[in-house]
């Protein structure tokens, strides 16, 4: 499988971290390519229309360019941003999907997504508990719940022309790339799936995003993604969770957190 990661020229730390992670966990038959991300200066110099910030426009241009350049591919492609990480289970799980992917109705298969709403988080934690005993990974239809993000996703090669055409219709860039994909999925112009538990996650670099500025929300959302992925390391997530506790929580929210934690425990019963 052809795998393309998007990376700004100056983001050398992210590049090194991704390539080191890839060397350890990338699939044996996967080919890694770097796509030089479109930077904000190019966007400003070319006066790209739309209300997005220059960095967000650069992200949109980068993803859409990767899709455009790969039209005509004869197999699915894996598109990634440079704060994505693979785990020991990623390649095997993805390859199993690729072996049977023609039996699914799909255009995009996300390997993880951002979940912004507490109720959906709770539902997914319960589902993870259900699946963890058997080691099962399911493909969920993302139109059924709120989501965001385009950190890592596989595109069906048969859908590349369709996706490129839909993206080309965005003459003004007023919405981030991931939210445009989401809108197209909600409008049923694209069919989107997501692996669950997630089969990729985020690096530590993701907590200081190059694009988004709402760090408080990002840290919470990113922490959840790291907690529910298939190869999670809860000890590594702990520092960011402690940061949330220090900077955002008050006495009431801490007490409520314990109540919710109790209900999410595998030992919880309503009897």
N, C-alpha and C positions, 0 to 999 in steps of 0.2 A: 504494500500500500504506500502511495505517495503521501508524505506528511510535510506540511508547510507551516513554519512558525514565523510570526510577524514580529519584527524587532527593529527599534530605532537604532540608527548608527551609533549614537552616544550611549546606548543602554548596554554597555559591555558586561556589567555584572550579571544582568538578567540572561544575557546570551550564554555566558559561561556556565551559569547555574542550570539553565535548561539543557544545554548540550551534555553536561556531566550527568544529569538525571537521565537523559535519553540513552547515554552510553550504558547505564546500568539496567534500565528497564524497557528500552525500546524493543519492539518486535523484531524478530530475526529477519523477516522479509520486508521490513518497513524501511523506506528511504526518506531521510530527513533533508529538507531544504530550508534555507532562510530567505524570507522575503523582506527586503529593506523597507521598513514602514515609512509612509508618507508623513513628513513632519509638519509642524504648525507653520513654519516659515514658508514652505511651498504653498500652503493654503492661503496665507496672507498675500503672498506675491501674485497669486493667480485670481484672487478675489472670488473664491468659490461662494455662490449664493446660499443663504440659509442662516438660521438663527443659532445653530450650534457653535460652541466654542471651537477655535482652530484645531485644538488637539482632538476633539471628538470628530471633526470633519476628516482629519487625517486618518483616524481609526476607520471611519466608514470607507474612505477611499482605498485604504490598504486591503480590507476584507474584500471589497467588491473587485479590486484588481486581481486578487488571488483567484476569485471565482471566474472572472473573465479569461484569465490566462490559461485556465485549465479546462475550458470548454473543449470537448472532443476527447476527454479522458475515457479510458475503457474500463476503469475500475473506480470505486469510491476513493475520495481524497479526504485527508484528515487536516483540518485547519485549526491552528492554535495561536493564542497570544503567548507572549514570552514569560508570563507568570504562571503557566500551567505546570503541574508536576504529574508524572506517572508513578504508579506503584507496582509492586510485584505481581498483582493480579490483572493489571490493565491489559497487557498484550494478549494474554490467553482469553480473557473475556471478550475483548473486541474481535479477535480472530474467530471465535465461535460464532459471533453475530455475523461477520462477513461471510462465513461459510453457508449461512442460511438466509442472508439478507434479502434474497429475491422472493422469499415467501412472505415478506412484510410489505405493507403499503407505507412508504416513507420517502421523504425528500432529504430531511436532516435528522441525524441522530446525535443529540448532545451527550457528551460524556460526563458533564455536570452542569448545573445551572445555579443561579442565585434565586433563593426563595425569600421574598420580602415580607410575607405575612405570617404572624405567629400561628394562626390556626393550621395553615398548610405545613409549617414546621412540625407542629405536634402530630399531625396525621402521618407525616413521613417518618418521624422517629418511631411511631408505633409500627409502621410497616417494616422498618428496618429490623425491629425486634422480631417480627414475624418471620422475616427472611433469613435472619442471621443463623438460626439453628441449622438450616438446610444448606446454607451457602448459596442460595438462589439469587440471581440477578434478573430483574424484570425490566422490560421496556415499557415505560409509561407514556401515555399520550399527553404532551405538554399543553394542549389546548384545554385540558380539564382543570388546570390550576394556575394561579398567578406565578410568573417566573420572569427572570431577566438574565442577561449575560450571554456572551458569545466567546467565552474563554477557550473552549475546545469543542469541536463538533465535526462530525463526519458527514460529508455531502454525497448523496447518491449520484454516481456519474451520469445516470439517465436524467437527473434533475438539474444539471449544471446550466443548460441552455435556458430552462425556465427560470431559474433563480437569477441568472445574469440579466434576463429581460425584465424581471420584476424590479431589480435594483436600479436598472437604467431609467426606470420611470420616476425615480426620486430626483427631480430636476433641482429642487431646493432641499438642502440638508437641514431639516428642522428637528429631526428626531435621531437619537443615537442608533447606530447600526443594529445593536441587539434588540432594540424596541421596534425597529422596522421589521426585523425577522419575526418577532412576536406578533405584531399586527397582521402580517401576512399569514401566519399560522392560525390566529384567531379568526381571520376572514376566510379560512379554509382554502387559501390559494397555495399554501404549502402544508405538507404533513410533517409534523415534528414529533420525535420521540426522544426520551431521555433514559439512559441506563440508571437503574436504581437497585441497590445503593450506587452512588456515583462511582465511576471507575477512573476518574482523574480528580485532582484537587488543585489547590492554589499554593504557590510558594509564599515564603514570608514577605517577599517583595510586594505582594498583592495588597498588603495592608497600607502601603503608601502608593496609591495608584497614580499613574502618569496622567490620567484623564479626569476621573471623578474627584470632587473636592469634599464631599460629605463624609469625612473620615469616620465619624461616630457610627453612622449606619453601615458603612462598608465593613468596619471591624466586626460588627455583630453578624452581618450576612456572611462574611467570609469565614467567621468562626463556625457558623452552622455548617457550611459546606465542608469544612475540614473534619467536623465531628461525625458527619453521616457518610463519608466516603468509605469505600470498601477496605482500603488499606490504612485506615486512620491510625494516628498515634496520639492518644489523648494527652500524654505528657507534653508533647510539642505544642498542643493547642492551649495549654494552661496559661502561659504568659499573656496571651491576648484576651483570654477570658478574665483574668485578674485585672487587666487594664480596664475592661468594661466595668467591672465591679468598683474599681477605684474612682473612675471618672464620671460614671453615669448613674450608678445605683444609689438610692437613699434607703432609709430603714423600711419604708413600706414596700418598695420594689424587691428588696432582699427577702422579706417575709413571704411575699407572693411568689417569688422565685422558688422558695422551698416547697410551697404547696404544689406548684406545677411540677417541680422535680419529683415529688412523691408520686404524682399521678403518672409520670412518665417512666417510673421505675418498673422493671420487669416483675418486681414483687407486689406491685399494686393490684388490688382486687376490689370490686365494688360489692362483694358479698358481706 
